[in-house]
Amino acid sequence: MPVLTRLIPSPVVVDIRAGALDDLGCVLADERISHSGKLAVAVSGGSGARLRERVAPSLPGADWFEVGGGTLDDAIKLAGAMKAGHYDAVVGLGGGKIIDCAKFAAARIGLPLVAVPTNLAHDGLCSPVATLDNDAGRGSYGVPNPIAVVIDLDVVRAAPARFVRAGIGDAVSNVSAIADWELANRIKGEKIDGLAAAMARQAGEAVLRHPGGIGDNDFLQVLAEALVLTGIAMSVSGDSRPASGACHEINHAFDLLFPTRAAAHGEQCGLGAAFAMYLRGAHEESAHMAGVLRRHGLPVLPEEIGFTPEEFFRAVEFAPQTRPGRYTILEHLDLKTDQIKDLYADYVKAIGS
């Protein structure tokens, strides 16, 4: 009997709209999520806690857990606190660190997770990965996809603008990541999952081509959908390949080399993507990407996030060491400092001021 289809791990509910938070109780009452109404809700001491008063009346059977930070220890502590509660599901309400802690804790105690992000800073809100700080720096831990995602556009619009901008950089970097995957296919024979690549590419292109801005509901809808689709694309492929190439290697290099000075994940990924597109000879595409990033207030030069060109050269040269086994334009070119310096000068001229 031939296999005619495949199952795709994805949320049973994706609710993205203004005012979605007001209907969170109805989403959670879905018997596929919670048949008893007994829920564990993880919140931060910031945005999540401020929303607790608004949400709590619709969740009378919930217990609330405040999460101190975004470390592996925080996530393990959260799982331990929730373990004895006999809950139907875990709800992560807050920013990326809270969502990642809740993902890890839910996986550790075998419960489904409902992600309710309060900002759109990166594509981790619906991904099968929890990124947590640990004693060695930062680690990525495999977890199940959220069973539901609820994104209130009014809430994310009220978040600091830098968080939304960072999400734009992370989404747009998909275009560069897919180009790296295709390069690995041509040179190394690495297999491409066509569905995952199509989802991630279209998510990135939708944000890249949209004329709106961060104060525009239509644009925020497209950005939120792009971040969710990117997370599902990673589940389809079974790894981060659809959304992580040279752009993310450069981001990881910044984090490892300059841990106390690193900028937001999406800011570094957007910059890395624009430069990586130039490296692979896609000069017009690089200039267009840089123009879009600039229009949204994102950096396209290292000085715009507090790094010197020399520090950027160091990060680009070190970047391939951050993901051993991953083949991108950086591994392909195997650039040394003087080559990076010359190519960077050409990139600066190409993208203009």
Disulfide bonds with the S-S distance in Angstrom:
none
